[in-house]
Amino acid sequence: MGASALQKDRDGLCFFGQVSAVISHDLKNVLAIINEDAGLLQDFSLMAAQGMELDPPRLVKLAEKIQGQVKRGDGIIKNMNRFAHSVDLPVCDVDFRELTTLVISLLTRMASRKCVTVTLKEGEQVNGKGDPFTIQMLIAKALEYSMDSAGRDGELCIELSTADGVNVLTISGLSAVIPEEQLAELESISVKAGGKPAYVRQDNILILNF
């Protein structure tokens, strides 16, 4: 295996590890909330055993809260499963809207930590051929740098379209200029993903062409 292939594998492994760490934090958070609510339920049971009257609406609300966290955990695991299996896929037909939605979901915690809102604009179906895992890596890295540029309380809008046979992902809402080294990294990942980035400084938008 050559140095280039080794570097590609290492970049992919780092990305996989980064996303896995985020997912594990999200799941840990879900379990912590469920554990807290279960403890509260236990307290109510003990109080009832001592003769205190239960408050049914409060119990229903607590049960709904636990169910909501279970549903949230289920969604996180489904996303993790889709992301994990994308490593196995070769170059194939790609649904860019579906991939972008998945990446946004995977980076929800990062967006929350950076106080940035990310919205995927509704629009046409955008399909093409590519390596799903590497494309996700490119979208995730572009989104991460765009969040840094948008800054606290920033609002990023992602738009997908097709023009002249080229699939286009546009991220608007950036504020600060994206550093050259970050643009170079995006360029490097784009080569592996079969894409090409473009940063329009005057409009402060980041574009990925596939």
C-alpha positions as semicolon CSV with decimal commas, in nm:
position;residue;x (nm);y (nm);z (nm)
1;M;0,000;0,000;0,000
2;G;0,138;0,339;-0,098
3;A;0,173;0,647;0,123
4;S;-0,125;0,811;-0,044
5;A;-0,351;0,512;0,022
6;L;-0,228;0,491;0,380
7;Q;-0,305;0,860;0,437
8;K;-0,652;0,812;0,287
9;D;-0,716;0,522;0,525
10;R;-0,592;0,727;0,820
11;D;-0,810;1,027;0,727
12;G;-1,110;0,799;0,699
13;L;-1,033;0,632;1,029
14;C;-0,998;0,969;1,204
15;F;-1,332;1,079;1,064
16;F;-1,496;0,754;1,169
17;G;-1,351;0,792;1,518
18;Q;-1,465;1,153;1,546
19;V;-1,824;1,068;1,448
20;S;-1,827;0,758;1,672
21;A;-1,716;0,970;1,967
22;V;-1,998;1,218;1,905
23;I;-2,251;0,933;1,881
24;S;-2,127;0,777;2,205
25;H;-2,162;1,110;2,385
26;D;-2,517;1,149;2,254
27;L;-2,612;0,798;2,366
28;K;-2,450;0,852;2,705
29;N;-2,655;1,168;2,745
30;V;-2,976;0,981;2,655
31;L;-2,899;0,707;2,909
32;A;-2,820;0,965;3,178
33;I;-3,159;1,134;3,130
34;I;-3,343;0,799;3,136
35;N;-3,153;0,701;3,451
36;E;-3,247;1,029;3,616
37;D;-3,614;0,987;3,527
38;A;-3,611;0,624;3,645
39;G;-3,470;0,745;3,978
40;L;-3,751;0,996;4,004
41;L;-4,003;0,720;3,932
42;Q;-3,847;0,514;4,210
43;D;-3,880;0,809;4,450
44;F;-4,250;0,839;4,365
45;S;-4,295;0,465;4,431
46;L;-4,128;0,494;4,771
47;M;-4,342;0,796;4,861
48;A;-4,656;0,606;4,756
49;A;-4,546;0,312;4,972
50;Q;-4,529;0,555;5,266
51;G;-4,886;0,663;5,206
52;M;-4,839;0,972;4,992
53;E;-5,092;1,020;4,714
54;L;-4,957;0,981;4,361
55;D;-5,008;1,251;4,100
56;P;-5,118;1,058;3,784
57;P;-5,064;1,348;3,536
58;R;-4,710;1,387;3,667
59;L;-4,647;1,014;3,622
60;V;-4,784;1,026;3,268
61;K;-4,559;1,321;3,188
62;L;-4,258;1,134;3,328
63;A;-4,343;0,823;3,124
64;E;-4,374;1,034;2,810
65;K;-4,038;1,191;2,882
66;I;-3,875;0,847;2,913
67;Q;-4,044;0,730;2,592
68;G;-3,916;1,041;2,416
69;Q;-3,559;0,964;2,521
70;V;-3,594;0,601;2,409
71;K;-3,716;0,726;2,071
72;R;-3,425;0,970;2,054
73;G;-3,179;0,689;2,136
74;D;-3,334;0,470;1,870
75;G;-3,288;0,747;1,612
76;I;-2,923;0,792;1,711
77;I;-2,857;0,417;1,677
78;K;-3,028;0,405;1,336
79;N;-2,809;0,692;1,215
80;M;-2,502;0,519;1,358
81;N;-2,595;0,201;1,175
82;R;-2,639;0,381;0,841
83;F;-2,313;0,566;0,888
84;A;-2,120;0,250;0,988
85;H;-2,245;0,054;0,686
86;S;-2,148;0,334;0,447
87;V;-1,785;0,226;0,499
88;D;-1,863;-0,103;0,324
89;L;-2,011;0,057;0,014
90;P;-1,803;0,103;-0,302
91;V;-1,867;0,380;-0,556
92;C;-2,241;0,354;-0,614
93;D;-2,558;0,552;-0,671
94;V;-2,576;0,824;-0,408
95;D;-2,872;1,021;-0,278
96;F;-2,701;1,348;-0,181
97;R;-3,002;1,480;0,011
98;E;-3,017;1,164;0,220
99;L;-2,642;1,175;0,288
100;T;-2,654;1,544;0,380
101;T;-2,946;1,486;0,615
102;L;-2,754;1,206;0,785
103;V;-2,440;1,419;0,826
104;I;-2,642;1,706;0,975
105;S;-2,796;1,460;1,223
106;L;-2,456;1,320;1,314
107;L;-2,319;1,670;1,375
108;T;-2,618;1,793;1,580
109;R;-2,415;1,782;1,900
110;M;-2,130;1,977;1,740
111;A;-2,374;2,241;1,611
112;S;-2,533;2,267;1,955
113;R;-2,194;2,306;2,123
114;K;-2,102;2,582;1,880
115;C;-2,449;2,742;1,910
116;V;-2,506;2,724;1,535
117;T;-2,836;2,637;1,366
118;V;-2,811;2,423;1,052
119;T;-3,104;2,400;0,811
120;L;-3,131;2,189;0,497
121;K;-3,349;2,371;0,249
122;E;-3,623;2,165;0,085
123;G;-3,578;2,110;-0,285
124;E;-3,529;1,866;-0,569
125;Q;-3,391;1,516;-0,540
126;V;-3,018;1,516;-0,613
127;N;-2,859;1,186;-0,715
128;G;-2,527;1,081;-0,860
129;K;-2,245;0,832;-0,830
130;G;-1,977;0,837;-0,564
131;D;-1,817;0,687;-0,254
132;P;-2,079;0,750;0,021
133;F;-1,833;0,740;0,311
134;T;-1,586;0,986;0,157
135;I;-1,867;1,217;0,046
136;Q;-1,998;1,221;0,403
137;M;-1,648;1,303;0,525
138;L;-1,631;1,597;0,284
139;I;-1,975;1,731;0,376
140;A;-1,901;1,693;0,749
141;K;-1,569;1,875;0,726
142;A;-1,723;2,153;0,514
143;L;-2,002;2,185;0,767
144;E;-1,760;2,192;1,060
145;Y;-1,556;2,474;0,908
146;S;-1,872;2,660;0,809
147;M;-1,992;2,642;1,171
148;D;-1,661;2,793;1,284
149;S;-1,705;3,068;1,026
150;A;-2,069;3,134;1,119
151;G;-1,976;3,176;1,485
152;R;-2,197;3,172;1,794
153;D;-2,571;3,206;1,716
154;G;-2,494;3,170;1,346
155;E;-2,748;3,021;1,106
156;L;-2,626;2,803;0,821
157;C;-2,851;2,714;0,528
158;I;-2,764;2,419;0,304
159;E;-2,910;2,398;-0,044
160;L;-2,883;2,110;-0,291
161;S;-2,937;2,144;-0,663
162;T;-2,824;2,016;-1,002
163;A;-2,698;2,245;-1,276
164;D;-2,564;2,135;-1,616
165;G;-2,524;1,777;-1,494
166;V;-2,326;1,882;-1,186
167;N;-2,462;1,827;-0,835
168;V;-2,413;2,132;-0,615
169;L;-2,422;2,169;-0,236
170;T;-2,420;2,530;-0,120
171;I;-2,364;2,640;0,240
172;S;-2,460;3,000;0,314
173;G;-2,462;3,197;0,639
174;L;-2,085;3,205;0,687
175;S;-1,935;3,508;0,855
176;A;-1,559;3,494;0,907
177;V;-1,328;3,406;0,619
178;I;-1,238;3,035;0,599
179;P;-0,860;2,997;0,651
180;E;-0,647;2,878;0,359
181;E;-0,537;2,560;0,539
182;Q;-0,899;2,457;0,590
183;L;-0,976;2,522;0,224
184;A;-0,671;2,313;0,129
185;E;-0,800;2,026;0,345
186;L;-1,140;2,046;0,178
187;E;-0,966;2,040;-0,160
188;S;-0,774;1,729;-0,056
189;I;-1,085;1,541;0,060
190;S;-1,273;1,654;-0,251
191;V;-1,021;1,478;-0,472
192;K;-1,101;1,150;-0,293
193;A;-1,475;1,219;-0,301
194;G;-1,480;1,303;-0,670
195;G;-1,586;1,658;-0,593
196;K;-1,453;2,011;-0,606
197;P;-1,496;2,286;-0,347
198;A;-1,537;2,654;-0,423
199;Y;-1,534;2,936;-0,172
200;V;-1,697;3,260;-0,291
201;R;-1,547;3,522;-0,064
202;Q;-1,763;3,816;-0,172
203;D;-2,082;3,623;-0,094
204;N;-1,925;3,423;0,189
205;I;-2,066;3,093;0,071
206;L;-1,904;2,753;0,043
207;I;-1,989;2,533;-0,254
208;L;-1,922;2,163;-0,311
209;N;-1,958;2,038;-0,666
210;F;-1,997;1,666;-0,735
